[in-house]
Amino acid sequence: MTLVRWDPIRELASMEVDRLNRMFTDFYGGSFSRTWVPAVDVFENAAHEYVIKAELPEVKREDIAITFDNGVLTLSGERTSEVDTTRDNYHRIERQHGTFTRSFTLPASVDPARIEASYKDGVLTVRVPKREEARPKQIEIKE
């Protein structure tokens, strides 16, 4: 796994941009932003594979696409509104609908031929195993 230096200034700037996006979305009633960003968890499990879990409630399996190209894993799809009513009928709109795209740069040590994905209860789980030669090995100490 590649180590990335934590940059608190970048984190603060990112939080400020998110805050501005929410402010404009609240002001314009959601029409300012046409995309939504699903929440994800990325971690490495005991089997030495990267696991990406994305929350995709009310997204159909056939509306999700997963691609791997040049070390970048991309999740994309669309969540459509189940009710076709006019904006005047709503009292509050907080859930976003539309297309989404999330991309993750993975290290060269992954094995793209063995990437697996499953979708259950609105959670997409993508498992990206490392190549055998990239996995940690126990070295025996000889006398």
LUMMAR-653670 format. One record per residue (C-alpha): x negated, y, z; residue number from 1. Coordinates in nm, 4 decimals, always signed. Example, Ala and Ser with C-alpha at 12.3 -4.5 7.8 and 13.67 -1.06 7.14 Angstrom:
LUMMAR-653670
SITE          X          Y          Z     k
SITE    -1.2300    -0.4500    +0.7800     1
SITE    -1.3670    -0.1060    +0.7140     2
end
This chain:
LUMMAR-653670
SITE          X          Y          Z     k
SITE    +0.0000    +0.0000    +0.0000     1
SITE    -0.1309    +0.3429    -0.0888     2
SITE    -0.1818    +0.5801    +0.1991     3
SITE    -0.0381    +0.9253    +0.1442     4
SITE    -0.1498    +1.2190    +0.3524     5
SITE    +0.1410    +1.3733    +0.5431     6
SITE    +0.1900    +1.7345    +0.4478     7
SITE    +0.4133    +1.9163    +0.6989     8
SITE    +0.4434    +2.2215    +0.4719     9
SITE    +0.5800    +2.0078    +0.1894    10
SITE    +0.8256    +1.8435    +0.4310    11
SITE    +0.9462    +2.1848    +0.5511    12
SITE    +0.9805    +2.3087    +0.1938    13
SITE    +1.1790    +1.9978    +0.1040    14
SITE    +1.4104    +2.0516    +0.4010    15
SITE    +1.4604    +2.4161    +0.2970    16
SITE    +1.5490    +2.3151    -0.0604    17
SITE    +1.7991    +2.0587    +0.0733    18
SITE    +1.9510    +2.3270    +0.2960    19
SITE    +1.9841    +2.5681    +0.0027    20
SITE    +2.1447    +2.2967    -0.2118    21
SITE    +2.3998    +2.2260    +0.0632    22
SITE    +2.4686    +2.5983    +0.1006    23
SITE    +2.5386    +2.6412    -0.2720    24
SITE    +2.7414    +2.3206    -0.2837    25
SITE    +2.9576    +2.4425    +0.0060    26
SITE    +2.9973    +2.7858    -0.1532    27
SITE    +3.0835    +2.6592    -0.5009    28
SITE    +3.2887    +2.3693    -0.3715    29
SITE    +3.0759    +2.0868    -0.5030    30
SITE    +3.0748    +2.1902    -0.8683    31
SITE    +2.7213    +2.3304    -0.8391    32
SITE    +2.5655    +1.9852    -0.8204    33
SITE    +2.6631    +1.7139    -1.0661    34
SITE    +2.4487    +1.4373    -0.9207    35
SITE    +2.4194    +1.2690    -0.5862    36
SITE    +2.1244    +1.1025    -0.4214    37
SITE    +2.1864    +0.7733    -0.2410    38
SITE    +2.0014    +0.7129    +0.0849    39
SITE    +1.7225    +0.4543    +0.0675    40
SITE    +1.4905    +0.2672    +0.3025    41
SITE    +1.1518    +0.1513    +0.1723    42
SITE    +0.9433    -0.0893    +0.3796    43
SITE    +0.7046    -0.3816    +0.3583    44
SITE    +0.8228    -0.7090    +0.5127    45
SITE    +0.6353    -1.0023    +0.6662    46
SITE    +0.6294    -1.1818    +0.3285    47
SITE    +0.4121    -0.8961    +0.1935    48
SITE    +0.6696    -0.7608    -0.0442    49
SITE    +0.8032    -0.4102    -0.0757    50
SITE    +1.1749    -0.3868    -0.0046    51
SITE    +1.3936    -0.0995    -0.1226    52
SITE    +1.7447    -0.0804    +0.0200    53
SITE    +1.9801    +0.1756    -0.1329    54
SITE    +2.3255    +0.2646    -0.0026    55
SITE    +2.5618    +0.2638    -0.3006    56
SITE    +2.9158    +0.2591    -0.1603    57
SITE    +3.1948    +0.2208    -0.4149    58
SITE    +2.9483    +0.1635    -0.6994    59
SITE    +3.0207    -0.1362    -0.9176    60
SITE    +2.7388    -0.3812    -0.9844    61
SITE    +2.7713    -0.3245    -1.3597    62
SITE    +2.7212    +0.0521    -1.3104    63
SITE    +2.3712    +0.0031    -1.1612    64
SITE    +2.0506    -0.0186    -1.3690    65
SITE    +1.7047    -0.1110    -1.2401    66
SITE    +1.3952    -0.0605    -1.4554    67
SITE    +1.0221    -0.1035    -1.3961    68
SITE    +0.7852    +0.0799    -1.6304    69
SITE    +0.4205    +0.1856    -1.5797    70
SITE    +0.4311    +0.1197    -1.2073    71
SITE    +0.7536    +0.3154    -1.1519    72
SITE    +1.0686    +0.1417    -1.0290    73
SITE    +1.3818    +0.3386    -1.1186    74
SITE    +1.7304    +0.2866    -0.9790    75
SITE    +2.0095    +0.4612    -1.1675    76
SITE    +2.3831    +0.4425    -1.2036    77
SITE    +2.7103    +0.6185    -1.1575    78
SITE    +2.9807    +0.6440    -0.8950    79
SITE    +3.3167    +0.7454    -1.0339    80
SITE    +3.6079    +0.8900    -0.8440    81
SITE    +3.8766    +0.6300    -0.7904    82
SITE    +4.1569    +0.8855    -0.7768    83
SITE    +4.2263    +1.1192    -1.0645    84
SITE    +4.3829    +1.4196    -0.8951    85
SITE    +4.3331    +1.7863    -0.9511    86
SITE    +4.1072    +1.9900    -0.7295    87
SITE    +4.4112    +2.1777    -0.5929    88
SITE    +4.5454    +1.8594    -0.4310    89
SITE    +4.2360    +1.8099    -0.2140    90
SITE    +4.1981    +1.9642    +0.1289    91
SITE    +3.8277    +1.8768    +0.1561    92
SITE    +3.5718    +1.7155    -0.0770    93
SITE    +3.2513    +1.5922    +0.0863    94
SITE    +3.1703    +1.2706    -0.0997    95
SITE    +2.9854    +1.3279    -0.4243    96
SITE    +3.0470    +1.1359    -0.7431    97
SITE    +2.8534    +1.1201    -1.0643    98
SITE    +2.5236    +0.9832    -1.1839    99
SITE    +2.2198    +0.9160    -0.9685   100
SITE    +1.8548    +0.8326    -1.0275   101
SITE    +1.5887    +0.7374    -0.7727   102
SITE    +1.2315    +0.6567    -0.8804   103
SITE    +0.9531    +0.4994    -0.6748   104
SITE    +0.5878    +0.4786    -0.7761   105
SITE    +0.4541    +0.1393    -0.6734   106
SITE    +0.0901    +0.0330    -0.6423   107
SITE    -0.0800    -0.1755    -0.9108   108
SITE    -0.0886    -0.4708    -0.6697   109
SITE    +0.2807    -0.5560    -0.7273   110
SITE    +0.3962    -0.8444    -0.9465   111
SITE    +0.6628    -0.7023    -1.1815   112
SITE    +0.7552    -1.0486    -1.3148   113
SITE    +0.8902    -1.1507    -0.9723   114
SITE    +1.1028    -0.8432    -0.8879   115
SITE    +1.4443    -0.9495    -0.7550   116
SITE    +1.7572    -0.7489    -0.6817   117
SITE    +2.0784    -0.8269    -0.4961   118
SITE    +2.3888    -0.6221    -0.4234   119
SITE    +2.6175    -0.6883    -0.1286   120
SITE    +2.8629    -0.4722    +0.0676   121
SITE    +2.7536    -0.1528    -0.1092   122
SITE    +2.3825    -0.2043    -0.0377   123
SITE    +2.1391    -0.2698    -0.3223   124
SITE    +1.8283    -0.4609    -0.2101   125
SITE    +1.5281    -0.4744    -0.4431   126
SITE    +1.2344    -0.6980    -0.3452   127
SITE    +0.8999    -0.6284    -0.5118   128
SITE    +0.6385    -0.8928    -0.4190   129
SITE    +0.2663    -0.8313    -0.4271   130
SITE    +0.0384    -1.0378    -0.6476   131
SITE    -0.1244    -1.3322    -0.4720   132
SITE    -0.4711    -1.1782    -0.5007   133
SITE    -0.3436    -0.8569    -0.3360   134
SITE    -0.2078    -1.0303    -0.0265   135
SITE    -0.4167    -1.0287    +0.2900   136
SITE    -0.6293    -1.3377    +0.3435   137
SITE    -0.7567    -1.4869    +0.6646   138
SITE    -1.1349    -1.5279    +0.6550   139
SITE    -1.2795    -1.8211    +0.8460   140
SITE    -1.5913    -1.7520    +1.0493   141
SITE    -1.8556    -2.0198    +0.9973   142
SITE    -2.1259    -2.1189    +1.2470   143
end
